[in-house]
Amino acid sequence: MASPLSPLSPLSPAPDRTPHTVAVVGLGTMGTGIAEVLARAGREVVGIDISEAAAVRAVAALEATTARAVARGRLTEPERADLLARVRTSTDLRAAADADLVIEVAPESYEIKQRIFRELDAVVRPDTILATGTNALSVTRLAAESGRPERVLGLHFFNPAPAMKLVEVVSSVLTAPAAVTAVTRLALDLGKEPVAVGDRPGFVADGLLFGYLNQAAAMYEARYASREDIDAAMRLGCGLPMGPLALLDLIGVDTARTVLEAMYAESRDRLHAPAPILGQLSEAGLTGRKAGRGFYTYATAGSATVVPDALTPLTGSGPAPGRAVRSVGVAGSGTMASGIAEVFAKAGYDVVLAARGDEKARAAKARIGASLARSVDRGRLSAEAAARVLDRITPAGTYDAFADVDLAVEAVAEDLDVKRQLFGTLDKVCKPGAVLATTTSSLPVVACARATSRPQDVIGMHFFNPAPAMKLVEVVRTVLTSDQTHATVRDLCAGVKKHPVDCGDRAGFIVNALLFPYLNNAIKMVQEHYASLDDIDAAMKLGGGYPMGPFELLDIVGLDVSLAIEKVLHQAFRDPGLAPAPLLEHLVAAGCLGQKSGRGFREHPKN
């Protein structure tokens, strides 16, 4: 006799069989979206909800979305009619009796979901697969409460289901392989990208995403940076489609809190302990867009339009007028120094590009010339304009050339002793009133300031690489920075068409403090054999809208650079969850540093 877990079991569909009739239990936004995806792929769909009004709204939503598809030429009218005819709704779970697959997307509650599964056990055929759409609860626990645990799995779609490509297929230790095969093939038939994962709260995409969102909420709660600056920093600094606080409002603050509580119950990692503000907003009913107010205020409940409220920053000048800046000194000869010099020269500033030796300074200017030539070749700049930009840059082999600059920006090695020594030199060379800025991404700005006799003139200007292309600048005030210095740098950012975000002088500032723990957690997933590099990268690109997966990014940034930043964050915040993943440390020790060494998490061709 076949084992109950065998593909040949009478309780298991044949490996090549995919569900044709699918019941969707719960007709909210997600359930309605899943029903549309299934109907578009030719499946017979039974939409079930205890609320007749919800069923009516689901049908109306399907009619509206398919009408728009016809108007845009993506469906013909006959195809639309056929699609709508494949969907029927009910308020009775017994309507799922003939379904090959049932997908429940009920509220995130064990009690509700277990009741649905128990009732389905008495209704559906023995070979029917039961899938939960949960992203926070244990699939294993739900399966164990069912009379057919080998037929229960997770099928986690992402919102909006018709647009998002990722589907996480979640197996418990009880799930039959044939059931996984059947739903995986269904996901492929739907035009989705299925990723196989094990059963742990958050799975892959949400497991990484919600830790990051939680840290952003805690950062805002600590009043480290404004909600607008946190969101702008992650959009412009990381290329994300939406800032973390706006995304929390979209997901639902209460939903995020539920997911994080489930994650923390398993991991006991402080990074997953819900930030208190999530509980406060949830208890107050300020759950995001659906309520009309969360971290932001919206025009109406359900609206995506943000409206001004008491926390909206006032426009206009700050508390102090900035100083006039006509000339800029850039210290360094690397990629970042060259990029920053190009930014200021393009904006019309006279730039002194100084390095330790004439040859290095001339080489840095030549790098700028090559960058400008590429812009000319691509039609972004005329040859005459490129020549004028290059003429504004004067290379120098000594920092004495900074005697008359109004702003000196250092972009030398990320070594505190090196930077302190340079700031001591700038203090002696630069004229009184000149602003002294560091581009450090992880070191304390105040330590640079204390190396001078004018700490009030020292500030952080953290550009992102490549500086000519990236719009973000983190403006980092120390406790000693004057209002006038801060205003000067804010004005300068606007003058060079960059977006400034204000933050305090602590490790990682905004972007790196949120980005690198996320990258570290991705490494831990691989280290624990929970998911593969490719599946994690695919999950974050397809499910989170990230421009690249965490391992693609790590190899580009450099594993040694990433490890150094992780160590700084861990030392600064003393949080065990921020300790660098051992796998990262091992790879760096082995000389696997990413693209620059030819091998990191992946192999890379050497230039």
N, C-alpha and C positions, 0 to 999 in steps of 0.2 A: 504494500500500500504506500502511496506517495506521502511524504511528510507534509504537514499543514503549511510549511513555508516553501514547498517546492512549486515551481512554475507549472507542474503537471497536476497539482491538486485541483479537485473540482471547485474549490473555493477561490482559485486564482484564474484570471483570464489568460488565454494563450499569449505568449510574449509579443506577438505581432498585432494584437487586438488593441485598438484605442477606443476610448469611450465615444459613443455617438450621441446619446441622450444624456444631458447634464442638467442636474437641478442645482440652482443657486439659492441658498437659504440666507436671507438678509438682503433687502433691496435698498440699501443706502447708496451713497455715491460709489463705493467700491463694488458692491454687488451688482449694481446697474452697469458699471463699466465692464465687469467680467462677463455679464450676460451679453453685452454688445460684442465683445471680442469673440465669444463662442458662436453667436449667431452669424457674424461676418464670415466665420470659417466653416459655415454649413452645418453646424451642430443644431440639434433640437434642444431648446432651452425651456426649462420650467423655472420661473422665478417665484420664490415663496417668501412671504413676509406675514407676520401676524397682523400687520396693519394694512387694511384695505387702502388707506390713503397713501401709504408708502408704495404699494403696488401700482397705484394709479400714477403717482409721480414718476416711477421708474419707466412706465410705458411712455409717458409724455416726454421724458428725457431722451428715450430711444428715438422717438419720432422726431424730436428736434435735432439730435446729432446726425441722424441719417438724412434729414432734409438738408442740413448744411453740407453734408458730403455730396449730395446730388448737385447742389448749387455750385460746388467747387469742382465738379466733374469727376469726383472719385467714385461715384456710384451712379448707375442709371436708375430711372424710376422703377422699372420692373425688378431690378436687383434689390432696391429698397423694399418693395412690396414683399418679395420673397423672404428677405431678412426679417421683417416685422412679423411675417406669418409663422416664422420658426420659433417665436417667443410667445409663451403663454404664462399667465400669472395665477397665483392661488394664495389663499391664506391658510391652507391646510397642508401639513407635512405629508399627508398621504398622497399628495400629488406627485411625490418623488418615487412612487412605487416602482415605476419602470425605468428609472434612471440607471445608467451604467456607472455614473460618477455623481456624487453630491459634494458641492463645495459650500461650506458654511462660512459666512462672513458676518456673524452676529457680533454684538458688543464683546469687548475683551473681558470676559468673566467666566471663570471655570464653571460656576453654577449654571449659567445660561447655556454654555457650549455643551456641557455634559448632559444636560436635560435634552438638548436637541439630538445628540448622538444616541442616547438611550431610546428616544422615540423613533429615530430612524432605524435602529436595529430591528424594531418590530414591523417596519414598513417595507424596507427595500429588499431586493433579492440577495441571496447569500453571496453572490459574486460581485456585488456593487462595492466600489471603492468610496470610502468616506474621507474627504479632505477638509482640513481646517485652514482658514486663511489667516490664522493668528500670526502676529509678529512678536508676541511677548510671552505667551503662555507655553507650557511644556506639552509638546505633541505626545510624548511618551505617557504623560499622566492622562491626557484625554483618551489615548488608545487603550490604556489599561482599564478605563471605566467602560469601554465598549465591549460588546459581545463578540467582536471580530477584530481584535487588535492588529492582526496581520494585514488587515485591509484599510487601516487608518494611517494617514500620512499628512504632511503639511504641504500646502500649495500656496505660496506667498506671492501674490501679485503686488505691483507697486502702483501708486496713484499718480496720474490717471491711467487706469488699466489699458485703455485703447492705445495710448501713446508710449507707455514705458515698456521696454523690451524685456527686462529681466523678470524671470520667475524663479524663485528659490523652491526646489523640491526637497522637502525635509523628511528624512527617514528617522524613525525611532529604532531601538534595538529589536522591536517586535514586527517591523514592517516587512512584508514579503517582497523579495526582489521583483517579482512580476508586476506588482502594483506600482512600484517605482518606474519600471520600464513603460507601463501603459500611460502614466500621466506625463512622463518625460516626452514620449512620442506625441501626446496630445499637445503639449506646450510647443513643440517644434511645428506641428500642423497649424497652430495659431499664429505662427510667425514670431514666436518669442525665443529668447535665449535662456534655456533652463540651466540652472547651476545646482548641482547636488550637494547638500550640506547635511550635517548632523543636527541633532536636537539640542540646542542651547538657546537661551533667550536672546532675541535680536538676530539670530542666525549670522550671516556674513555682513550684508549691507547695513542693516539697522544696528548690528552689534558694534560696528565701527562708527556709524553715523551718530548714534544717540550719546555715546561717550563724549564726542566732540560738541554736540549741541548742549549737553549738560555743563561742560566747562565754559562754554560761551555764556550761558545763563548765570553761572557763578561769577564770571568776570564782570558782567553787567551789574549783578547784585552788589558786588564789592565796590561799585562806582569807579572802577579802574578806567573805564572808557564809556562813552555814550553808546546807546543802542545803534545810532546811525553810523558811528565810527567803527564799531565792531563789525557790522554788516558790510560796510564799504571795504574794510580791510580784507575780509575774506573773499569778497567778490573780485576786487581789483588785484589783490596780492596772490590769489590762488586760482583765479579764473572760474570760480564757482558760479552757478547760475543764480544763486540766491544766498543772502547772508543767513547766519545761523538763527538769529532771533526772528527774522521774518519767516524762516522755514518752520520754526517752532509754532508760530501763529498759524501757519498753513496746516501743519500736521494736527494741531490741537495740543495745547499745553497740558491738558489732562491726559491725553493719550501718551504724550512723551513721559509724563510722570509714571504712568502705569508700566510702560516698557522699561524704564530705568529701575523701578522697584523690583521688577522680575529679574533684571540683569544683576542687580546688587545682591538679591537673595541667593544667587548662585555664586557670583564671583567674590563677594565681600571686598571688592576693590572700591576704594573711596572715589575713584573717578566715575563710578556708576551710581553712587549714592545721590539721589535726586537733590539738586540745589534747592534750598528752602523756598526760593522765590517761585519755583514751579508749584509747590504745594499752596503757597499763599494765593497765587493767581487762580489756581484751580478751585480752591475753596470759595473764592470771591466770585466765581462764575466768569472770570475773565480768561476764557479758554482759547482766545485767538480769533481768527477770521469768523468762525461760525457764530461767535457771540458778539462780534462787532468790536471787541477790544481784547487785547492780550498785552504783548510787549508794545504794540502799536495800537492806535485807534483807527477804525475803519468807518467808511461812510455809512454802512448799514451792516447788520448781521449777514454774514455770507459774502460780503463784498471784498474785492481785492484792492480797493482804492483806499490808500492811507490818507488820513486827514490830519491837520495839525492839532496838537493837544498841548497840555501844559509843559510837556517835556521836549517839545520840538525846538531845536536850536534857533535862536534869533539870528536873522541875517544882519549884515553890517559890520562895522569895525569892532575890534576887540577893545579891551580896557585901556590899551596903550598903543600909540602910533608906532609903526615900524620905522626902522632906519632906512635911508636910501642906500641901495646897493647898485653899483655900476660895474664893478670888476670882481671876479671870483678866482680864488686859487684852489686848485685840486691837487692834493698830495697823493702820489701813488702812480704806478705804471702798469697795473694789471687791467683786466677786462672791466671791472667796476669803475675804476678811476677814469679810464678812457670813455666809458659810457656816460658818466656824470659830466665830464668835460664837454662831450658832444651835446648833451641836453642844454647846458647853459649857453654854449656858443650858438646853437640853433635859435635860442630865445633872444639873441642879440647882445649877450654879455661878453665883455672882454675876459678871456680866461688865461690864467697862467697855470700850465700843467707841469708840476715839479716832481722830480724823482731823484733818487740817489745816484746821480750821474747823468751827464748830457746824453749819452747813448741810450739809456733807458727812457729818458724823456722824449727823445726823437722817435724811438720805436713806438711809444704810446701814441704820439701824434700820428704816426703812420697808420696805426690801427684805426684811428678815427677816420683818416682819409679813405681807407679801404671800406669802412662802414658807409661813408657818404657816397662812395662810388657805387656801392650796391643799391643805395636808394635812387641814384641817378638811373642806373640800369633798369630799375623797376618802375620808373616814371613817377616816383614820389617826390623828386627834387630835381630842379634844373641844374645843369653843370655850373652855371654862373652862381646860383645860390649856394651850391656845395663849396665852391671856391671861396665865397665870402665867409662861410662858416669856418672853414679851415684857417683862413687868414686871421680870425679873431683869437686863435689859440697860439700861445707862445710857450714853447717847451723851455724848461730850465733844469739845470743839474744841481740846483741848490735851493733850499727853502728861503734863502734870503730874498728871492724874487717875489715873496709874498708881502713885502714891506708896505705896499700901497693898496692891497686888496681890501674890499669891504667885507668879504666872506671867505673863510678858509675851510674847505671840506677835506677831511682826511679819508682815504680809502686804501689804507695799507693793510698789512697782515692782521688777521683776527687774533692778536696776541696783546694782552693788556700791558705788558712791559714795553712792547714796541710802541703802542699807542700813547702811553704815558710819557715816554721819552719824546715822542713827536710833539705832543701838546706842550711840553716844557719848551721845546724849540719855538713853536708857534707863538707862545706867550712873549718870548723875547723879540721875535721878528715882526709880528703883525702890529699895526698901529692901534692906538687906543680906540675902543669903540667897534673894532672889527668883530664880527660874529665868528666863533670857532665851532665847527660842527664835526661830529663823528658819524660814520656810516655803519658803525657796529650793529650786528644783528643779535648779539647775545651778551656782550660784556656791559658792565655798569658804566653808564655815561658819567655819573658823578665822580668815578675814579679818574676819568680823563679831566674833568673840571678841576679836581683838587690838585692836579699837576700844574695848574696855572695860578697866577695871582688875580685872575678875573673870572671866577667860576660863574658869575652872573651872565657872562657872554657865551657860555658853553651850552650846547644843545645837541640832541641826536637828530640826524636826518637820514633815516634808514631807507635808501632807495632799494628797489628790487631789480633783479637781473633778468633780462637785459634792460639797463636803465633807459635807453631811448624809447623802448616799446612799452614798458610797464608804467601804468598811470599812478600807482600808489607810492606815497612817501609817509612813513611813520614818523611823526614829529614827537620827539621824546624829551619831555621837560624833567629836569632834576628838581630837588627841593631848593636849589640855589639859582636856577635859571630865572632871569628877569622877565617881566611881562613884555618889555620892549623887544628883547631877543626873540621871544616866542612869536610876537606879532610880525617881526621882520621875516622870519622863516616861513610863516603861514603865507605872507604876501608873496614871497619868492616862489613858493610852490605854485600859486596861482599864475605867476608870471611865466613859469616854464611849463604851464599846462599839465601840472600834476595835481592829484587829489590828496590833500593832507588829512591825516587822521591823528588826533591827539591821544597820547598815552603816557603813563608814568614810567619811571625808570626802574623797571623790574625785568627779570630774565624773560627773554622771548618776546617782549612787548606784546602785540596782539597776535600777529599772524603765526609766528613760530611757536608761541605758547599754546595755540590751538592746533596747529598743523602737526607738530612733531609727536605729541602723545598719540594722535590718530595713527601716524605712520608706525610708531612703536607697537601699538596694539595690533596692527596688521601683521607685523613680524611675529608677534606672539601667537597669532592664529596658525601661521605656518609652522612655527616651532612646536606647537601642540598637535600638529597633523590634523587640524580641524578642516582645513580647506587648502587647495593648491594656490600657487602664485597666480596662475591664469584665471582661476575662478574668482579669486578675491579682486583682481584687477577688473575683470569683467563686471562683477557685482557693483563695484563703486562707479564705474563709468555708465553702466546701463541702469542701475537702480538709484544712484545718487546724483547723476548728471555731472560727475567730475570729469574734467578734461583729460585726465590720465589716471591710471590706477596707482595705488600706493607704491608698488614695487617698480613700476616704470619711473615714478618720480624719485624714489630713493636712489636708483642707479644714475639718474641725471644729476641730482644734487651732490651725490658722493656719499658713500657709506661712512667714511671717516668724518666728513662734515656733519652728517646726521648724528653720529655717535657723540661728537663733541657737544652739539646742542642739547642732546638728551641728557648728557652728564651735567651741563649747566642748569637745566631745568630741575633735575633731580636734586642737585645740591642746593638750589635756591628754595625750593618748596618742600623738600624733605618728605615727599609723598612716595611711599613704596611703589605705587602704581606707575610712577614716572621713571623708575629704574630702567636703564637700557636693557632691552631684550638680550639675553645671552647669545642668541644666534647672531645678532648684529655685532656684538663684540668679537665673536669667533671669526666672522668673515673679515672684519677689519684687521684682526691679528694675522690672518692668512694672506693679507695683501689684496683681498677682493674688494675693491673700492668703488666699483660701478663702471660706467662707460670709460672713464679716464684710464682705468687699468686693464680694460678688456674683459673684466669679469666682475660681477657683483652678485645680485640675485639671479641674473641671467648672464649668458655669454654675449659679448659684444665684439664685432669686428674691429680690429685695431686699424687706425688710420695710417 
